[in-house]
Amino acid sequence: MTHAVTEIPTKDCSPFLRWAGSKRSLLPTLQTFWTKKHKRYIEPFAGSACLFFAIKPPKAVLGDLNPELIATYVEVKYRITAVLKELERLRPANKQEYQRLRAVDISTLTPSARAARFIYLNRFCFNGIYRTNLLGQFNVPYSGERCGNLPKEEAFRKCSRRLRRARFMNSDFERVLQQAAKGDLVYMDPPFAVRARRIFREYDPSTFTHEDIARLRSWMERLDAARINFVVSYAESDEADVLRKGFSHQVVSVRRHIAGFAAHRALTNELLISNT
Ligand SMILES: C[S@@+](CC[C@H](N)C(=O)[O-])C[C@H]1O[C@@H](n2cnc3c(N)ncnc32)[C@H](O)[C@@H]1O
């Protein structure tokens, strides 16, 4: 078991999305799991897919339960020029424009305009959080001026080229894991689990529960039995103890935002559990 504090590296391709729970600060350690023997990369909880963008796999499967996220990846992959055109129409960012766009009925938009809206709201929302109300409408407040600009056109085009190596699945992680085969590296970065399934399920279908931790654990065992390499990242906790049992793991310290204020950063421990 090793213990290290990591720093965010400079990379040649950064994700174009901000994502709550992104493991960007773990990249120096995470990247070491991708080796020459791996032919394909699989990430069933993709979010901003920071490891995918960092390692340049020749082939990949990226999955997530969030339909708007996956639809955005597909648009950026196949129709980047149209997405960029739509983004041009939305600049510059301010609270009024953010709130106008957030209130738009997405069923009235073309797929490229919908992706541009998703990217814009993601960039300028509070902390890169994705949350919807009971009607499934995005309801995260404006972040203020703090989160910088949208990525530049060339950065989007680079991401688009990278995404051409990936296939996308909008589904529960089990369906994505059914695709895994020997020679793949599977990286699993689930959300932190909550206890009360019934309370939260109705509000947010992507809420992860203790039942989901049990499903994940059983998939780790299945992958291991099939000799498929995996790595799981999870905050040090009782759930992490369930996940790591019998597998090797390392502890990595990361600086985290507390309550969204940059001045309040604390060191927390993240476990990287693997069978490599
Ligand atoms: C911690 S984030 C992943 C962050 C990602 N590693 C990154 O680089 O940004 C977890 C993701 O899992 C997704 N998710 C939640 N429950 C899921 C499920 N049952 N199956 C698949 N994806 C799920 C969420 O929508 C979210 O995008």
The ligand as an SDF file (V2000), in Angstrom:
LIG
                    3D

 27 29  0  0  0  0  0  0  0  0999 V2000
  -17.7670   10.3440  -10.0440 C   0  0  0  0  0  0  0  0  0  0  0  0
  -18.5490   10.5620  -11.5970 S   0  0  0  0  0  0  0  0  0  0  0  0
  -17.3120   10.0160  -12.7290 C   0  0  0  0  0  0  0  0  0  0  0  0
  -16.2680   11.0600  -12.9640 C   0  0  0  0  0  0  0  0  0  0  0  0
  -15.2920   10.6990  -14.0430 C   0  0  0  0  0  0  0  0  0  0  0  0
  -14.3280    9.7020  -13.6100 N   0  0  0  0  0  0  0  0  0  0  0  0
  -14.5610   11.9250  -14.5660 C   0  0  0  0  0  0  0  0  0  0  0  0
  -13.3990   11.8060  -14.9760 O   0  0  0  0  0  0  0  0  0  0  0  0
  -15.1660   13.0110  -14.6180 O   0  0  0  0  0  0  0  0  0  0  0  0
  -19.7250    9.2570  -11.6160 C   0  0  0  0  0  0  0  0  0  0  0  0
  -20.5860    9.1690  -12.8670 C   0  0  0  0  0  0  0  0  0  0  0  0
  -21.3740    7.9730  -12.7730 O   0  0  0  0  0  0  0  0  0  0  0  0
  -22.6410    8.1890  -13.3980 C   0  0  0  0  0  0  0  0  0  0  0  0
  -23.5500    7.1510  -12.8650 N   0  0  0  0  0  0  0  0  0  0  0  0
  -24.2470    7.1550  -11.7070 C   0  0  0  0  0  0  0  0  0  0  0  0
  -24.8900    5.9840  -11.5190 N   0  0  0  0  0  0  0  0  0  0  0  0
  -24.5950    5.2010  -12.5880 C   0  0  0  0  0  0  0  0  0  0  0  0
  -24.9350    3.8760  -12.9890 C   0  0  0  0  0  0  0  0  0  0  0  0
  -25.7360    3.0960  -12.2230 N   0  0  0  0  0  0  0  0  0  0  0  0
  -24.4280    3.3930  -14.1480 N   0  0  0  0  0  0  0  0  0  0  0  0
  -23.6480    4.1660  -14.9370 C   0  0  0  0  0  0  0  0  0  0  0  0
  -23.2840    5.4490  -14.6190 N   0  0  0  0  0  0  0  0  0  0  0  0
  -23.7370    5.9510  -13.4480 C   0  0  0  0  0  0  0  0  0  0  0  0
  -22.9960    9.6260  -13.0750 C   0  0  0  0  0  0  0  0  0  0  0  0
  -23.8890   10.1520  -14.0320 O   0  0  0  0  0  0  0  0  0  0  0  0
  -21.5820   10.3030  -13.0920 C   0  0  0  0  0  0  0  0  0  0  0  0
  -21.3470   10.8940  -14.3400 O   0  0  0  0  0  0  0  0  0  0  0  0
  1  2  1  0
  2  3  1  0
  2 10  1  0
  3  4  1  0
  4  5  1  0
  5  6  1  0
  5  7  1  0
  7  8  2  0
  7  9  1  0
 10 11  1  0
 11 12  1  0
 11 26  1  0
 12 13  1  0
 13 14  1  0
 13 24  1  0
 14 15  1  0
 14 23  1  0
 15 16  2  0
 16 17  1  0
 17 18  1  0
 17 23  2  0
 18 19  1  0
 18 20  2  0
 20 21  1  0
 21 22  2  0
 22 23  1  0
 24 25  1  0
 24 26  1  0
 26 27  1  0
M  CHG  2   2   1   9  -1
M  END
$$$$
